[in-house]
């Protein structure tokens, strides 16, 4: 397992040192016991980091606004009325999670924007497009489901009213949570012309292959389900086994079934069950209900469809074997879709010009850029993750890699703001 190493600005100079120093400060907001962070969307820690980030943006001359789903934007307008290059990621985290997931991409976006704005002012350059640094709301989906909520509303994939009415496990709505931290706005956010995001890989391939920059050319497809297993409460001691309708038994068989389906497609299908809610969750009561979240992911949509069919066949078998009923609740899915090839080529050219080793990669995880690429040309970049660890307090990316990623992102955003990908589509 990777060893947590504190960010060390002394190894760098100028804007690079300032970036690493600011990242160290950000790591201290919502800090968890073992070196990670705990900053769920709409929580007090989320509010604290949003206020800190707002002050950082304002100190560099950016105006700050929140849209109607709590996405945070730092705006710098060069050409009144022109659309924006939207660059950033998310600051919310999983419970007791790593420091880098999402947060690195937001802070790198800010410092890329700071550096470019300073250069343009000194040179008297007015870029073709305006600049928006974004912190997307609730990318993780840890407190409020589904994930990537802020970018889903921004891109029109999720109705605003549905998102605002979503409740957490305590019955708090998204609207209430955002209001409590002063981050619920009333506008639609800036109009995007292009988008860029940089993120840690959350896998081992780049580190294994000695690659500094991953140029993402497509995402894996995913089917994500909430299943509810219904049984009947009974006494765990006195109720005869054959009379039991044990919802937890049914849920356990479903967990195993998901893994067995994955084993039929080694290396090309990932499945998981990441959350179980058991009711009544008493030591002497056979559970009557279990809610669980299950997902299947693959880069091959035919494999995903076959696996999905196999899983649902197993569900019928589990219902009979455990004497339970299994209800499929909400679902959330997306297909394999490519990032625009012109953006991929721009990123490859940029990495080559900077002398950074690079290769094309795919994203297995969902990111806000996977929503944005469906409405505007989007560039997605990765930097390596040590040992591939993520959603874990030991998540780590070396300082030299996060700084190399900052340089890469800065140059990509410069190209986007200067209209290098403009072909008419972005101006329609």
N, C-alpha and C positions, 0 to 999 in steps of 0.2 A: 504494500500500500504506500502511496506517495507520502512524503513528509512535508508538512506545512512549512513553508519558508516565507518570512515576512517580506513584503515589497521593499526594495532598497533603492531609493532615489539617488543615493550617492554614487551609484555606478553610471549615472547618466548626467547629461547637462541640458540646459535650456528647457525647451518645451517638453522634451522627453522626461526630464527629472520632475518637472511640475506634474506631468501626467501620472507618473508612478507615485508621487507624493499624494496626489488627490485620491488615487485608488486606495492607498493605505488608509486615508481618512474614511472613505466610503466603507471599507471593510470593518470599521469599528461601529458602524450604525447597525443595530440589531445583531451584534456579535453573539455567537453561540459559544458554548462552553469549550468545544474542542477545535476551535479555529475557523469554523464556518459562520454562517449567518442564518437568522430566522426572521424573515421579513415577508409575511403573507400579505397578499393584496388587500388594501384598505385597512390594514392594521395600524397601530400607533407607530411601529417601526417604519412602516411604509410612508406614513405621513412625515416622519422625521427626515427620512432620506429625500423625499420630494421637496421639502422646504430647503434642505441643504443644497440640493441640486438647482433649485430655482435661484438661490442667491449666487451660486457659481455662474450660472448663465447670465444673470443680470449684471454681474461684475464685468462681463465682457461685452456689454452693450446689447444683449439679446433681450427681447421682450418675452414674457412667459405667460402662457395661457393653458387652461384645461378645457377640453371639449366635453360634450354631454355624456361621455362614458368614462371620463377621468383620464384620458390620454394626456400626457404632459408634453407641451411643445415649447422649445426655445426658438424664437423666430428672429431672423435677420433679413431685412428686406433691402435689396439692392435696386431692383427695378419694380416700382409700384405696379401692381396688377398682374405681374408675372407669377406663374405657379412655382412650386417649391421642390427642391430636391430634399426628400425626407430621409433622414439618416439616424439610426439608433437601434435600440433593442428594448429590454425591459429590466426594471429594478426589483420587481417582486421575486420571491424565492419559494422553493419548497420548504417544508419544515426541516430545521437543522440541516441546511443545505450548504453547498460550496459557495465561495465568494465570487466566482468568475462567471457563472452561468447567467447571462443576460446583462449583469451589471457592467462587465468589461465592455460590452458593445455599446452601452449607453455613454459611458465615460469616454471611450475612444471616439465616439461620434462627436461629443462636445469638444474635445481637444483638437480633433481634425478641423472642426468648424472654427475654433478660436485661431488656429494657425493660419487657415486660409483667409479669414476675415482680415487678420493683421497684414498678411502679405498683399492682399488686394488694396487695402487702404493705402499702404506705403507706395504701391506702384500706380495708384490711380486707376485701377482696373474695375470695371463694372461687369460682373458675370451675367450671362443670359438668364439664369434662373436664380430665384431666391433660395434661402437655406433654412431648413427646419430640423432641429435636433429633437428626437422623440424618445420618450419613455412610455412604452405601451402599457396599458393597464391589464393586469391579471393574465399575463401570458401563461403562467404556470398552471392555472386551474386548480391549485391546491386548496384554496378556501371556497372559491366559487367555480362551479362547472358550467360550461366547458372551458377548456384552455383557449388561449389566444383570443380572449373575449374582446379586448379593446380594439385590436386590428380587425376583428370580425365585424364589429359594429361600424368602424370607420369605412370598411370596404363594402358595406351593405349586405354582408353574408348572414348577419344576425340582427333581428329587429331590436331597436333601442329599448322599447318598452319591456321586451322579454328579458334583456340583459339586466336592466335596472331592477326588475322584480325578482331576479334570482336570489335565493337565500342560501346562507351557509348552514352548517350543522346546528348553530344556535338560533336560527330563524332570523338573522340579520340580513337585510337585503343589500344588494350592491349599492343602491341609491343611498341607503342609510349609512353604509360604511364610508362611501366617498364623501358624503356631507359631514361626517364626524371628523374627517381629517382636512376639510376645507378644499377638496379637490374635485368637486362636481361643477363642471362648467355648463354652458348652455348653447355652444356653437358646434358646428360640424368639424372644426379643425381646418388647417390649411389645405389648399388644393395641391395635390401632388402631381409632379411631372415625371419624376423618377424616384427610386428608393434604393438605399444601400444599407446593409447590415453586416456586422462582423460579430463572430461568436466563437467560443471554444468548440472544438470538434465534438467532445463528449464520447470519444471513441479512441481506439489505439492505432488506427491505420497511418495517420500522419506521422506520429512519433516513431512508429516502427519503420517507416520508409524514409525518415529523415527529411520530411517536407515541412517547410515553414508556413506556406500559405496554401490552403485548400480553396479551390475555386468551385463552388457548388453549381452543378449543371442541372440537377433535378432533385425532387424529393421522393421518398418512398410513399406508397399508398398506405392508408390506414383505415381500419374499421374499429371504432371504439363504442362499447356498449355498457349500459347499466342494466344488470339483471337483478331481479328480485326473486329469491327462492322462498316459497311459501310452504310452511309446515304447520305444526300444531304444538302448542305448549303442553308439556307433561312433566312429571316428576322423574328426574334422572335416576333415582334409586328404585322406585317401586313400579314404574311402567315397564311392562314386558317389551323386550326389544322388538319383536315382530309387530307390536301395536304402535310403534313410534313413527311419527312423521317429522323427522329431524331435519330442519332446514339447514343446519350447519353441515350435516353429512352431505346433503345435496350440493351445497356450495363447495365443500371440499372436493367432491368428485368432479365438479366443474373446473376447479383450479387444476386438478391433475389432467383432466381432458385437454385443457388448453395447452399444457406442456407436451402432452403426447401428440397432439396435432402438429406442434412445432417440430417435434422430432422426426416427423414424416417428411419434412422439407428442410434438411439441415443446411444452415448457412443462408437460406433465402427467405425464411419466415421467422419473425419474432412474435411471440405472444407473451402476455403477462396478465396477472391480476394484482393490482397495486393497492386495492382498498377493500376491506370487508367491514360492514357494520352489522353487528349481530344483536338481535332483540329476542328476549329481554336482557341477554348477557348476564345471566345469574348462574352461579356455580351449581345450582341444583335444579335447573329448569332446562328441559329440552327446548332449544331455540325454535321459535315459530316463524321467524323471518330473518333473512340475511340479504342485505343489499351489497352487491359487489360490482366493481368496475373492471372490465376485461377488454383488452385490445389485441388486435392482430395487425402486423405491418409487413409489407413486402415491396420490393421494387418491381415485382412481376405481378401484374393485376390478375392474370389467369391463376397463378398460385394462390393469391389472396382469395379469389372467388371459390376455388376448390376447398381451401382450408375453412372458409366460412361455412360452406355446405357441410363439411365433415363435423365441424363444431356443433351445428344445429342438429345434426343427426344424433350426436352424442347427448345433446340436451334431452331429447326424447327418451333415450335409454336411461339417463340419470333419473328422470322423473319417475320411471317405473321402478328402478332399483331402490331408490330412497323413499318412495311413496310421498313425493312432494310435487308441487307444480312450480314451474319456472316461467316467470313473466319477463319479457324483454321490455325494458323501459326506454329511456332516452338513448339516442345514438348520435354519433358524430363521426363523419368519415370524409376522406378526401382522396382523390386519385393521384396517380403518378403524373406530375406535370413538370415540364422543363422550365428552367430559367431561360430568359431570352438569350439566344446564341450570341447576339451582338454584345450583350453585357458580359457574358462569359469570355468572349474574345478580348474585350477591353481589359478585364481583370488579368487575363494571361499576359497581355502586352505590358500592362503596368508592372506586374511582378517581374517580368523579364528585364524591363528597364531599370528596376531597382536592384537587380541582381539577387532576388529572393527565389529560393527553390519553391516550386509549386507543382500542383497536379490537380486534375479534375476529380471531384469527389461528389458523393450524393449525401443528402441529409436524411438520416433515418428518423430523426425527431422532427416534430413540428416547430416552426418558428414563425414569427410575425411576417417575415418576408415571404413565406409561402402563401399568405393571404395577399400581400401587396403585389406580388408578381402577376396576379390575375387581373390587376387594373392598370399597372404601369410597368415599364421596363425596370427590372430590379436586379441588383448585383448582391450575391450572398457570398461571404468569405468566412473561412475558418482559420484558427490558429490551433496548434497542437494541445492536447490534454495529456499530462503526464500519467502514464499507466491507464489512460482511458477512463479515469474515475470521474463520475459526475453525480449530481443529486446526492452528495455525500460531503461531509465536512472536510475530507481530505482531498477534495478536488483542487488541482493545482496546474497552473501554466507558468512557465518560466518568464521572468521579467523581460529577457531579451526577445521572447516571442510576442509578448503583448506590445512591446514597443515596435517591433517589426510590423505587426499588424496595424498599429496606429499609422505608421508611414504608408503602408499599403492603402489603408482606407482613405487617408488624406488625399492621396493622388487620384484614387478612383472618384472621390467626391469632387475634386477639382475638375476632372474631365466631364463629369455629369453637369456641374454648374455651368461649365463653358459650352455645353450643348454638343459634346462629341457624339452622343447617341441620338441626337435629334434627326428625325427623318420624316417629320410631319405628324407621326402618331402621337407624340407627347404633347403636341400643341393643339390637337383636335378638341 
